[in-house]
Amino acid sequence: MSDSTSHPKLSKKDIEKQTAIIEATETSDNEIASVSIKKSKNIFKILWYGIEGVETKGIAPVTLEEQTDVSFWNTFFMWFSTNIGISGLSTGFLAIYYGLSYSSIILIIVFFGFISCIPVSFFSTFNTGLRQLTLTRFYSGWFTTCFCFSVMNWISSAGWCSINSSAAAEALSAVNQSSGHNIPQWAALIILLVGSMTIVFFGYDAIHAYERLSWPAAIIVYFVLIARLKITGFVKMGSDSAKRSENIGNTFGFISCLFGFSTAWSTSAADFTTYIPPTVPKWKTFLATFLGLYTSLLITNILGAAVCYAILNGPEEWTTLYDENGFGAAVYAILAPGTYLESTGSNAAMDGLAKFLTIILSLSSISMTCGSTYSLSLNSAQIHPVLTKVPRHIWALIGSLVSLAISLAFSESGQFSSTFTNIMYLVGYYVSLYLGIFGCELFVFRKGRYDFFDVNDYNNFDKLPVGYASFAAMCVGIIGVFLGMNQSFWSGYISRKISDVGCELGWVLGLCFSFVSYAVLRPMEARYNQKYHPQKYLI
């Protein structure tokens, strides 16, 4: 049902008028905050209102005057650095669970990684001045966005940030472990998350500046790691170890992990391109995002898988070290073989370099946790309008503390890889529901348009659709997830029918079920709104 007659495209004069309103409101708020800070010596009040250089804007629309980020490389390095850290290595290392050959893993990463990067790249091009989930309110309704997508995104961001920090803490704690003078994992976690929290506290500009500068150090570490893997000779292409029916299940299992890693940013993509003006060509933003994501994914995932096969084919000491101390310690063992293998002899210079490189690799996790924590700080205000009264930078502090608590729990469990795998699956399930509903609304009903609303109505629940159809479609999508998922605690009916070991199709069925059900239910909600709530956007 067409909505163009009720909500025509905004003219340039309308946009300027809206911008003036937002600027006037923000100017007034900033003046009040400035006066309050000057009159007060209370450190908590100063912290609440922020200091100079801190991004205090939360989910409110970014004005045209504020949209000054026109750099291609700014966007490219934002996404490249975010995924170039140790989290990408960890994802590739999950190949250890699936019994596939190294050549099969590489093919999966190359082809399915390419496809998985497309949604994030597309969502980065909207340039409406709205954050990703704020924009989603106009498409999927305020109820589903606030109480479902925002809550799930908050949980996934905190979990993803925590598990990434845990991997880095394992590596940092492995340094000097053989001598007993290593840093405890809990202390390593505090160092990493405090570093991330400091950057996120200042906001968008600080994050982009850090991401532009952080990637070379990780690349240097990877060159050395590649050289060490080549010298060991333990990385072999091999062959798939299971029979054909099991290989199908194992293949889809790894694809699901890769899908969760690559598309996890779909629900936050616009958060990092909000300050890009509409005058920047959309293909330029898409290309910068896609190249940044895809190149970093290829580098880290393929190299992480190589580390996996080196551990499997290498000395027994490496396998034992991985079992006892986790992935980070295994990477350190490859970089500094003399520390753990008496047969190789100890080389003080090489061991010292390995320690330095491992520390650098651990710190590379900050580039990823910055992005997750920033999205988390924005998602907090998405859940309910009353939460917008808490400044974004305060939510960044709260989110960092929550992530630290979860990370400490992970470090105590000693089950990093299995926990990491489960989180990848869960993120994939959630994102598939989001893509199915949002994609159906955008392409089927809106024909790709995102100019049918007034950005100032982002908190106007009288005009925002409730989201009856999207909520129902999400519930149907969850049924699809349960039918297709293959976890230790549950294997769905369809999953069991495809492979002897189960086939992970939760995200595929979740996406399909939510898309189709929303396509059926959405016209019903539109007719209801047209009859009883004609002022709403969903008509």
N, C-alpha and C positions, 0 to 999 in steps of 0.2 A: 504494500500500500504506500503510495507516494507521500512524502512529507515536505516536499519542496514548496508547496503553496502556503503552508502554515509557517514555515521557517525559511524565508529566502536567504540567499547568500548575503553576508554582511558587506556593506560598502566600506570604502576607505575611511569615510567620515565617521561611520559607526565604530570602526576599530579605534580611531583616534580618540573618540569620545570615551570608549571603555578604558583605554589606556590612561586617560586623564583622571578618571574616577579611581582607578587602582593606585595611581601615583599619589593622588591627594590623600587617600586613606593611609598609604604607607608612610608618606611624609609626616603626617600627623602622629602616627604611632612611633616613628623614629625620633621625632622631636620630644615626645613624652619620655621615651626610654632614655634619650640623651640627658634630659634635665634630671631624671631620676638618678642616673649614674653620677652626675656631677655633684648632686646634693648629698649623695650617700657614700659612706666609707665602708659599707657592709659588703664584704667580699662575695657573699652569696647573691646579693642583689646585682652586683656587677656581673657575676657569672651568669645569672638568669637572663639579663638583657644583652649580654655579649659585649665584646670589646671590638675595637676597630680591626677590620679585616675578617671578622667572622660572618659567615653567611647566615643571617637570621631568617631569611625567607623559607617558609615551609612548603606547603602544598598550594599556596596561593598562586595565581597565574603570573608568569614572568612577562613584564611589559616589553613592547617592541624596543624601547630605548635600552633596556637591560640585555637584550639579545644581541650580544656583540662577538660571540665566539664564531668566527668565520674560517678558522684554520682547519685544513684537511688533516694535517699531521696531529693536531690536538686530539681529534676524534680517533685517528688511527692508533696512536700510542696509548690512548685511554683503554682501548679494548685489547691491544697487543700486550701491554704490561700487566693487565688484569689477569690474563690467563697464562703468562709466561713463567709464573712462579712454580713452586713445588707442588701445588695442587694439581697442575696438569700432569706432572710426572706420576703423581699418585693414581690418577685416573688410568693412565696407560698401564701402570703396574697391576691393575686389577685383572689383567689378562691371566694372571697366575691361577685364577679360579676356574677358567673355562676350557682348559685342555686343547686350545687351538694352536696352530702353528704360528710362528712369528709373521710369516707371509700373509696368512689369513687376517691376522690382527691389523697389519698395515693396510690391507685392502679395505677393511671395515672403517678404519680411521679416515682414510682418504675420501671414500665415497659418501659414507653416512655423516662424516664430519662436515662435508660440503653442504649437504641438505640441512643439517641441524643448525647451521649458522645463519640461514636465510631469515627465519622469523625475527631474531634479534635485530638484524640489519634493517629489516623493513620497518619495525616499530621505532627505530631510531630516527626515521625520516619525517615524522609528523610535524614537528616545528610549530606546535600550537601554543607553546608557552606553558603547557600543563605537564605535570608528572604522569608517568605511565598509568598508575591506578586512578589518578584523578580523572584522566581522560576516559578510563574504562567506565566510570560512572555514567557517562552519557550513552554508552553502548549497551552495557549489561545491567544497568540499574544500580541504585545506591545500596540497596540491601545486600545483594550478592557481592558487590565490590567491597563494601565496608566490613561486613560481618563474615564473609567467606574468603574471598580472594586476599584481602588485606591481612587477615589473621594467618592464613596459610603461608602467605609470602613472608610475613614476620617470622614465623617459625622456621621456614626453610632458609631464610637469610641468616638467622642466628645459628642454626644447625650447620649450614655450609661454612660459615665463618669459623665456627668452633672446630670442626673436623679438619679444616685446612690448617688452622693454627696448631692443632695436635700433631699433624704430620711434620710441620716445621720444627716444633718443639722436640720431637723425637730425634731429628737430625742434629739440632743444637745440643741436646743432652748427650749425644753419642761422642762428641768431641772430648777427648781425654778420659773416656769411660774406662779404658783398659788400665789406666793408672789410678783410677778412683778419685780423680780430681775434676770430675765433670760437673756441670751445672744441673741441678734437679729439673725435671720436666715442668714442675709447677712454676719454678722461677723463670724458665724459658718462656712459658705461656704468658706470664705477666709482662715480660719484656716485649714480646711480639704484639700483644693486644694493646698495651699502653702506647707503643709506637703508632699503631693504626688509629687508635682513639684520638691521638693528638692531631693527626692530619685531618681526620673526618670532622673534628670539632670546628675547624676553620671552613670546611665546606667545599663547594664545587671547584673554585679556582685552585685551592690548595691541592685537592685530589688530582686534578688534571696536570698541575705543575709537577707533582711527585711522579705521576705515571710517565711523563715525558722523560724523566731523568733516571728512572729506576731500572729500566730494562737492560742496559748494556752489561751490568754486573752479572745478571743471570745468564746472559748469552755466553760470557767468558767461561763461567762455570760449566756450561753445557759442552763447550768445545773441549775442555779438559776431560770431562766425563766420557765424551765420545772417544777421545784418544785412549783413555784407560780401558774402555770396553773393547776397543780394537786390539789393544795389546794383550788382554786376557784371552781373547779368542773364544770366549764362552757363549757368545751370541750366535745362535745358529737358526736358520730358517725352519728346520724340522718339518714335521708333518702332524696333521690333526690326530690326536691320540685316541679319540672315541669313534664309535661306529656312526654311520650316517644320521640316524634318527637322533642320536645324542648331540651330534655336531649342530643340528638345526637349533636345538634348545640352547646350546652353549653360544652359538652365534647371536641369537636374539637377546640372550642375556647380556652380552658385552655391548650390543647395539643400544640396549636400554640404558646402560651406564653412560655411554657416550652421549645419548640423547639428553639425559639429565644434566650432564656437564655442559653441553653446548647450548641448550635452550633455556637453562636456568635463568638467564638474564632477560628473557622475554617479558616478564612481568615488571621489569625495572628499566628497560632499555631507554625510554624517553627521559628518565631521571638524569641521564648523563649527556643529553643533547638538548635540554630545555632552553639553554641560552644560545642556541644556534638560530639565527633569524630566518624568516620564511624566504628571504631573498637568495639564500644558499641553495643551489640546485639539489634536488632530492637524490639524484643519482650519485652525487658527490659524497653526501653523507652515508648513503647505502654502501658505496664502494669502500670508503674509509673504515666503516664498521666491519664490513665483511672481511676485508683483507686483514685487519687487525685480529679479528677472532680466528679466522681460518689458519693463518700462518702460525700463530702461537699454538693453536690446537695441534697442528701437524708436528711441530717441533717437540712439544712437551709430551704428547701422548705416545708418539712413536719411540721417543727416547725412553720414556717410562716403561714401555713394553720391553725395550731392549734390556733395561735393568732387571726386569722380571725374569727374562730368559737367561741372563747371566747368573742370577741367583740359583735358578733351577739346574743349570748345567755346570755351575762352578763348584768350588770346594765345599765340603760339608760344613766347614766353619761358618760360611756365609749364610747357609740355610738356617743353622742354629742361631746365628746372630739375628736374623730376621724374625725367627719364631719368638725369641726372647725379648728383643728390643724394638722391633717394628721396622717399617720401611725406611725411615730416616737413617737409622743405623746401618742398614744394608747399603745405602748410597755412600755413606762415609767409608764403609769397608772397601768398596770398589775404588774410591779415590785414594785411600791410604792402605794398600794391601799389607804393608809391613807391620801395621798396628795389630792385625788379627791373624796373619799367616806367618808362622815362624819360618816356613820353608822359603819365603821370598826375601827374608832379611829385612832389616829396618833401615830406611833411608831418612835421616833426620830432616833433610831439606824437603823431600817429597811429602813426608808426614806433616811437616809444618805448613806446607802449601795446601795440603788436603784439609787441614783444620780450618785454615783461613777461608778456603772455598766453600766448605760446608757451612760455616757461619754466614757467608754471603748468601748461599742458597736458602738458608733458613729465613733470613731477613727478607728474601724476595716474596715471602708469603704476605707481607704487609700490603703489597700492591693489590692483592686480591681481597684481603679482608677490608681494605679501605672501601672498595665498591660495595661489598655486602653490608657493611656497617652503615654506609651512607644511605642505601636503600632502606635499611631497617629503620633509620632515624626518620625517614619520610613516611614509611608505612605505619609507624606508630600513630601519626596524626590522621591517617586515613580511616582508622577503625571507627572513630566517633568524633563528631564536631567539637565536643568538649575537650578532646585531647589536643586540638590545635592551639589551645591556650598555652601549652607547654612548648617552648622554643625548640627548633630543630636540633640545635647543638646540645641541648640538655638530653634529648632523646638519644643522641649519639653516645653520650656518656652512659646512659642507662643500658642501651643495647650492648655496649662493649662489656659492661659488668656482667650482664646475663650470658654473653658469649664466653666470657672467662669462666664463669661457674660451670657451664656445660663442658667446656674444654677440660677443666680439671676432672670432671666426672669421666670423660673419655680416657684421659691419661691413666686414671686408676683402674679402668676396666681391662686395659691391655689387649683390646680387641679392635685395633684401629681399622684394619682392612675390611673386616666383616661389617663394622659400623659404617664405614665409608660407602661400601656397596649398597647397604640398605638406604642410606640417605640419598644416594644417586637415584635409586629406584623411586623413592617417595617424591623427590623433586620432579622426576619425569612424569609421574602420575598427575601431580598437581598442575604442572605446566600444560600437559595434554588437555586437561579439562578447560583451562583458560584459553588455549589456542582454538579449541573446537567451538566454544561459545563466542568469543570475540571475533574469530575469523568468519563465522557464519553471519554475524550481524554486519560486519564491515563489508564483506564481499557480496553476500546474497541480498541483503536488504538495503544497505547504504551504497552499494555499487562503488565502493572504494572512497566515498566522500567522508571528509571530516571537517566540513565548514557549515554544518547545519545547526550549530549551537552557539550560544553566547558563553564565552569562557567564564564570565562573572557569575554564572549560575552553578558553578561547581559545587556549591554548598547549599543550593536552593532546592530542597527536597520537594517543594510544590511543583517544580518543573522537571526534575530528574525522574526518570522511570523508576518504579520500585524494583523491578527485576524478577517478577513472578516466573516468567519463562526461563530466564537464565538460571534461577535457583533450582527449578524443576529439572532443567537439562543437566545441571551439575550433579544432581542426585542420580539421574539415569546414567550419567557418565561414570559415576562411582560404581554402579552395578557392573558396567563394562570392565572397569579396572579389576574388580573382584573375580570376574569370569576369566580374565586373561592373565592375572598375576601369577608369578611362580616364586614364592618365598618359602623359607624354612617353616614358617608357621601356617602357611596357606598356599595351596596350589589350586587355581581355578579349574572349572570343568573344561573349558576350551583349551586351556594350557595343557592339561593332562592328555588330551586327545591327540595332540600334535607330536609330542616327543616323549620318549621313555623317561627322560629326566625332567620333563616339564618344559614349556616354552614361554618365555617372558613376553607376553603380549598385552600387559596391563595398560601401557601408555597408548598403544595402537587402538585398542577397543575403547579406552576412555575417550580418546579424541573423536573417534567415529560415532560413538553413542551420544556424546554431548552435542556434536555438530548436527546430527540428524534429528534428535529430539528437539533441539532449539529451533531448527527450521520448521518443525511442525507446530510447536507451542507458541512461538513468537507472534504470528499473525493473530492468535487468539487474544494475547495480551494487548496487541495494538487495537483490536476492535473494542476491547473493554475500555481502554484509555480514551478512545475516540468518543465513546458514549458517555463516560462518567468523568474523565479527566482530560478534556481537550487541550489544556495548557501544557501537558507534558510532551517531552520530545519524542517519546516512543509512540508514534502514530503512523 
